[in-house]
Amino acid sequence: MTSVSDTSRPDLIVSVLDDAFAPLMKADPVAFRGKYRKMAADPHAFYRGSACLFYADVTQDEDPYADDRSGRIWIHGDLHVENFGTYLNSDGRLVFDINDFDEAYLGRFTWDLQRFAASLALVGWQKALPEDDVRSLIGKYLRSYLSQVDAYRKSEDDDDFALHLDNTHGPIHEALVTARMQRRAELLDDATVLSDGARVLREDSSVRRLGKKERAQVVRAFEGYLDTIPEDKRFDRELFYELRDVAGKSGFGIGSAGLPAYNLLVEGYSQALDNDVLLSMKQANIPAVSRFVDTSEVDDYFEHEGHRTVVSQRALQVHTDPLLGYTTIDGVGYVVSEVSPYEVDLDWSDITEPDDIAAVVDLLGRATAKIHCASDEDSSQDLVDFQVEEAIAKSVEGRRREFTTWVTDFGMTYAEQVREDHAHFVHAFRQGKIGVSST
C-alpha cells in the first residue's frame, strides 16, 4: 500500500472525495450530507462510500500478479461483503450473485479480490473476531475463488455455475427462500395507489411529480431506452412496454446519493393490476477506478456512462435482467432496470461465528470467480477477447500460496488504514472541510 504520512492523509481524503463527488455535491447538497453521515456511522460504511480513495491507493502500488491480460479484465469495481444478493434471472430462476454494477470497469483481477479482502477484514474486526480467524476467512475466500477459476478452465461451458435454491445452504439459502416468498403485488401496493381502476405511482417524501417539460424528457428517454433492449430479451406481448406513469425518485443508498433518478410504471405482462412492472431510470456515475487509470481506449468504446454500466453488467452477470437497458437525458447517460421484488441482499447481522462466515465466503469466492470468468452470451462487448480463466491461472501459476498471503496481508493492512481514514473523515466532515457544510 502507498505510504502516506499522518499529516497528509487527511488532506488526501478530502481531496479525493471532493474530486469524485463535487458535481453531485453541488447538484444535491442535502443528499450528500445524508451520504456522508451514513459513511460516518462506522469504518465499513465509510469504506463502502469511498471506492475512489481505495483506487487512489491501489493504483499507485506495484502488483506482482496482474499482467497485460489479467490486468485488463472486466471487474466489478466495488466488491465488498454487502454487494451480494438474489435476483430473478432471465430464465426465471432465482440466483444468488454479486449485484450493483455501477462501478464496473476494466482493470486488474486483483483489485476486486483486494477490495473484498479489506471489506471482510473490516467486518471481522467489527464482529471482534481474532486476527487469525479473519486471516483464515480471507484465505478461504481466495482459495474458493481460485478453485472456481480452475473449474472454468476444465469446463467448455462458462454458463454452468450458479448459486440457487438447490445447491446452497445457510444464510445464502435463506436469502433465496426469502426472495422466493416475495410477491410482485406487494411491491406494487407499496409503490402505487389505485386511480380510476389503474395503478399510479404513490407520492411520498422520496417520490415527486414532474412538470410537463421534465416529464416529456423522461418519456422521450424511455422511448430511446426501448431500442437498447436486445432482441432476444424482448417480450413479445404488445402491452408490456406501455408506459403508465412517471415520477422523480430520491433516497437511494450510499453509492447513489445525489444521482437524478426516476420511477416508471409500465403495463407489464397483462392488464391485470398485479402484473404491472416498476422500472428505475437512474443517472450513471463515473466509475471510481477510471479516475486513476488510462481510460482513452475504453472511453472511445462507450457512448456514455449509462452505456458503460449496462455493457459491463451484461459482460459480468449471467442471464441479466431482460429489462436492463440505457438511455440519455440532456446528453447524460442513464441506466434502466426493473425494481424487482425478488432482490434480497445478504444480511450479515446474524452471521457472527467464524465457521458460519467461512461457509458464506466459500460461496462468495466462487461467485467472484464467476463474474470474472463467465460472460453472458448476450454481451456484445469485445474489449476482453481472451479466456480470462487462463489469464488468471497463468498470473498465479506456481505461486498460489504466495498470492493468497499477499492479498490477505493487503486486506488486513488496508482495513487498519480504513479505520484510521474513517476517523480522519469524521473529523473533517464535522469541521466542514469536506465538500458541503455539515450544518
N, C-alpha and C positions, 0 to 999 in steps of 0.2 A: 504494500500500500504506500502511496506517496506520503512522504513525511512533511507535515505542515506544523509549524511552531504554534504553541498555545496562543500567542498574541495575534497571529494572522488567521487562525482557523475561524474565529467568529466573523471576521471580515469576509472570508471566503464564503461562508454560509450565506450571509446577507447578499453578497454579490451574485452568487449563483441563483438563488431563489428569485431575486429581483429580475435578473436577466431572463429567466424562464417564464415568469408569470406577470411581468409588468403590464403587458397589454390587457390581460384578463383582469388584473387588479383595477386598472383604470376603468374598464367597462363595468365591473360589478364589485366595488369595494366591500359591500356588505357580505357577499358570498365568500370573499377571501378572508374576511375576518372570521367567518364561520369555519372555513377550511383550516386556517392557522390555529384556531382554538381547538379544533379536533386533533390536529397534529401535536398540539402541546400536551395532550392527555397523557401520553406515555411514549417511550422510545420507539416502540413498533409502529404506533400511529404516525409518528414523525417520519420514520423510515418509509412507510407506505406513500407518503405525500412528497417525498424528496428524491425521487429517482434521478433527477438532474444532478444532485450532489453526488450520488453514487457513481454516475458516469464521469463526472468531473474528476473523480479519484481514479477509477479503474482504467480509464483510457490513457492515463499517464504512466501506468505500470507496465513493466515487461511481462509478457505472457509466454512461458516456455512450451505451452501445449497447443496453441492455436496457430495454424499455418495459413498459407494462402487460400486454402479451401475451407478448412474447419473454422477459419476466422471470418468467414463471409457466408453464413447460412441464415435462414430465417430464424429469428429468435423472438421470444415473447416480449422481452424488453422490460418487464416489471414483475418478474416472478417472485412472489412471496407466498407464505403459507395460506393467506386468505384469498388468493386468486384461483381457487379451485371450487367447483360446484357441479350441479347437474344441469342438463339441458335435454330437450327432446330433439333428436337429430332428424334429418330429412327423410330417414327411413321409418320414422315413427317410433324409434326405440329410445328409451331413457338411458343416458350415458353420463357417467361422472368423468369430468375432464377439467383441464385448465380453461379459465374463462377470462374475460376482459382483455381484449387485444388492442386497446388504444395505443399502447407503446410499442407495438410490434414493428420490427425493422430488420435490416441485415446487420450481422455482427458476429462476434466470437461466440462459439457454443459455450465457452466457459463463463461468459457473463451471466447467462441465465442461472447456471449452477452456483456461481459465487453469490448472486443476489439471493437465491433461495437459501443457501447455507447460512448467510448472515441473518436472514429472517428467522430461520429455525433456531439459531443461537440466541436471538433476542427473545423468542417465545420461551425457550428453555430457561433463560435467566429469569423471566417474569414468573415462570412456574417454579422457581427456586430449585431447579434440578442441578445436581453436581456437575462440574465441568466434564468429568469423564463420561457421564451419561450423555451429555449434549454432543460431545465429540463422536461417541458411538452412533448417535442418531444421524448425524450428518454423514458419517461413513456408510450407514445403512442405505440412506437415500442415494448416495453416489454409486454404490455397488449395484443397487437395483437399476439405476439409470444405465450403467454400462452393460449389465446383463440383458436389458431390453434392446440396447443397441446391437448386441451380438445376435439376439433373436431376429432382428430385422435383416441382418447380414445373411442369415440362413434361410430366410423366407423370400419367396418370389412375389408375395402379395403384401404391400405396405399397409393394406386396409384390414389386417387380420387381428388387430389387438384393440380391445376396448374394455373399459370398466363398466359393467352393467349389473343388473339385479342378480344374474345367475352366477357371477364369479367374484363377488365382493362380500365382505363381512364387516362387522364393527361399525364405526361411525360413518364410513363411506356408504355401506349398505343402508344404514338408517337414513342417510340423506336421500338416497334413491327411493326408498319406500315413502318418505315424506313427500317427495316430488310426485310420486305416482298417485298420492291421495289428493293432490291439488285439483281444483275444478276451475275451468275457464269461466264459468258463470259467476263464481265468487270474485274473481279478479275484476270482471266486468261490472259487477254490482258495486264494488269499491270505487271504481274509476268513472262510473257513468250514472246518470239518472234517466228515468223514462219520461219522454215528452211526446205526446200525440202518438203513442204506440211504438215509438222508436227510441233507441238509446242516443243520448248526447253526453259529452264529457262533463263530468262533475267539476264545479268550480270550488277551489279551496285555497289555502294560503300558498300552495305551490303551483296552482293552475290558474291561468288568466285568459280572458277572452281577447281576441285580436281585433285590431282596427281593420278597416276594409283593405287598405294598402298592404299591410303586413300579411293579412290572410291570403290575399291574391298572390303574393310572393311565395308563400308556403304551398299553395295549391299548385302553382307552376313547378315548384321544386318537386312535389310529389309526382307530377306527371313525368318529369325528367327521370326521376328515380325508377319508374316502372321499366324504362328501357335498359336499366343496368341489371335486371334480374336475368340470370342465364336461362336460355330457352328450356333446358331440361329441368329447371326448378319451377317453371311457371305452372300455376294452377289453371286448368282448362275450363273452370267454371266462369260463366260470363259475369256473374255478380261479384266475384270475390274481391276485386280491386276497386270497387265503387266506394269513393270517399264519402263518409257520413258526417264527420265533424273534425275540427282542428282547434287546438288551444296551445298557448305557450306553457312551458313546463320548467320548473326550477326545483332546487332541493335535492340535487344528486350528492353522491358521496365525495370523499376527499379528493379523488383524482379528477373529477369533472366539475369542480366548483368554478363558477363564472362562465361556463360554456353555454351559449344560447342553445335552447332545445325546444322541441315541440312534441306534443302527443297528437296522433292521428288515429281516428277510428274508421275502420273500413268494414264493409258488409260481411266479408268472410265467406264461409262455406255455403251458407244459405241465408234466407231471410228470417230464420229463427233467431230470437233475441240472444240465445246463449252461444251463438256461433260467430258473433262479431269478433274482430281481431283488433287489438291495440298495438300500434306501432310507435316507436320512438324515432325522432329525427333530431340528431344531436350534432353540433359542430365538432369536427375532428380537430384535435390539437397537434402541435408539432411534437413528435416523439422525442423523449429526453435524450436518447443516445445520439440522435442526429445532430445535436448541438456540438458534439465533441469529436466527430469523425468526418472524413471527406464524403460528402453526400452528392457530388456532382453527377455521377452515373445514375444513382438511384433517383435523384430528383427529376432527371430527364425522362424517367420511365413513367412517372405518375402524373396525372392531371392535377391533383391537389391532395390534401391530407385525407379527405374522405375516401378517395380512390385508393390511396396507400393503405388505409386501415382495412378496407374490405378485401383487397387483394391479399394482404398479409393474413387475414383471418382465414380466407379460403385456402391459402397455402398451408397453414398450420393446423387447422381443425378439420378432421374428417367429417363429412356429411354436415356441412354448415346449415344454419337456419335458411330455409328456402326463401325467406323474405328479406334476407340480407342484401343490401344494395347501397348506392350512394347518389348524391345529388349536389347541387350548389344553390346558394342564396347570395346574391350580390358578389358572385365570383369566389365565395368561400365554400370549402368542401364540408359536407355533412354526411354522416353515416345513418342509414335507416335500417332498423331491425325490429323484430317482434318483441313486445313486452310480454314475455311468456309466463304463464302460471306455473310452469314446470321447472323453473330455475330456483334451486335451493343451494345456498352456499354451505360449505363445510363449517360446522360450528366447533371451534376449538375450546370453548369454555369448560367443557366437561372431559376433555381429553388431557389427563394430567399425569398418568403414570407412564414411565419410560417404555414399558412393554406395549402399552396401548398406542403410544406415539410411534413406536417402531413399526407396528403393523400398518399404520397410516402412511408413514413416509416411504415404506417399501412400495406401496402402490403409487404414491406421488412421483417417485423416481421413475417408474415405468411410464407414467403419463407424460412426464417431461421428455423422455426419450421419444415417445410417440410424436409429439408435435415437432421435434427436430427431424425425425427420420421419415415421417409419413406425410405426403402432400395429398390434399383432396383432389380427386380426379377431375373436378370441375374447375380447378385453378388454372387460369390462362397464363400465369406468370412464367417467365423463363430466365429470371435473374439468377436462379440457382439451378444449374443444368448438370449436376453430378449426383452420385449416390452419397447422401450425407452420412449414412451409417458407416460407409467405407472411409470417408474422410475423418470422422471422429475416431474410429478404431485405429487408423494409422497414426493419428496425433498422440495417442496414449500407448501405442504398441511397446511392449516390453517395460513399461514403467507405470502400470496402473496403480500400484501401491503408492508410489511417489505422488502420482496425480491426486489420489484420494487425500493424502496427507496435506498436499498443497492447498486444495480447495477448503479442507477442514480448518487448517491454520488461518486461512484468509477469513473464513466465516466467523471464527472466534475473535480474531483481532478486530475485524471491521465492526462486529456487534459492540465491542467495547468502545470503538470510536463513535458509533452512532449514539450510545448512551451519553457520551460527553457532548456530542453535537446537539443532542436534544436539550441539554441544559443550556448550552450557548444560545440555541434558538429561542427557548422560552424567555431567557433574559433579554435578548434583542427585541423580541416581539413586545414584551411588557414595556420596554423603553421606547417603543415607537420607531425602531430603527429598520424594520422590515416592511417595505412597500407601502403599507397603509397604516393609518393611525390605529392604535389598539383601543381607542375610546369609542 
